[in-house]
Amino acid sequence: MTRMLAKRIIPCLDVKDGRTVKGVNFVNLTDVGDPVELGAFYAAEGADELVYLDISASREARHTFTRLVERIADRINIPFTVGGGISTIEDASRLLDAGADKITINSAAVAQPELISEIAARYGSQFVVVAIDARFTPDDGIWHVTTHGGSRMSERELFSWARESQERGAGEIMFTSMNHDGTRSGYPCEAFSRLSAELSIPIIASGGAGSVKDIAEVLTKGRADAALAASIFHYGEISIGELKRQLAADGIPVRLIDRGIER
């Protein structure tokens, strides 16, 4: 009997000036903890991976984030992805060389698609996650790819851009619906299901998680390989362990840790 691959649960930590913060569209930010300690806590709870996004813009913040990545690599025993402000292969190299397991690129990939190929050629596709923020417009029925945190509309369309990203060497796609992000009302499962059908690489669902039901739905009906969330973990609405136990009870394959023993 073929064993189904376990679905992954991935906490996302936005980092500004070396601290984990939470807000809406990067406004009214609240400090929610040290990113290394918080990451270690999530790892102990059973997180499969972590995503750290640098939302600071200054050159000094880049140096701070690089030092932070080194601290994370020394402390965290699960894979972690880093992103934010990566626009050149040198940016990617700096973070991967500091110990990150993967990097994620978004707006820069739309502007410079060859960047995907360059990083994949140097490090391998398994190191490259292409994040896609897209907004559905009912007037034309198209998912339009956006950049700069959803504030700018591009000429690209979700599914064709995801296919091109895969062809250029992306190892994973992380899709966020700008219609659903921050609403805590669930995910556009039809779009995720179509992405899964059209691509051969894993799909990470991001933005919209408000409950266990939402996450369960995108992992089943939406056929996503992983679910990424922030607020529901940062504010203690549910622990990763409890989330996974509920998913497992629903028949969704997840990696469980019982008293420190993986099973």
PECOR-V159207 format. One record per run of one state. SS is the DSSP state (A for helix, B for strand, O for the rest). FROM is the first residue (numbers start at 0). TO is the last residue. If there is no record, write none. Layout:
SS&FROM&TO / SS&FROM&TO
//
This chain:
O&0&5 / B&6&15 / O&16&17 / B&18&23 / O&24&25 / B&26&32 / O&33&33 / A&34&44 / O&45&47 / B&48&53 / O&54&57 / A&58&74 / O&75&77 / B&78&82 / O&83&87 / A&88&96 / O&97&100 / B&101&104 / O&105&105 / A&106&110 / O&111&112 / A&113&122 / O&123&123 / A&124&126 / B&127&136 / O&137&140 / B&141&146 / O&147&150 / B&151&156 / A&157&167 / O&168&170 / B&171&176 / O&177&187 / A&188&197 / O&198&200 / B&201&205 / O&206&210 / A&211&219 / O&220&224 / B&225&228 / O&229&229 / A&230&233 / O&234&238 / A&239&248 / O&249&252 / B&253&253 / O&254&255 / B&256&257 / O&258&259 / B&260&261 / O&262&262
//
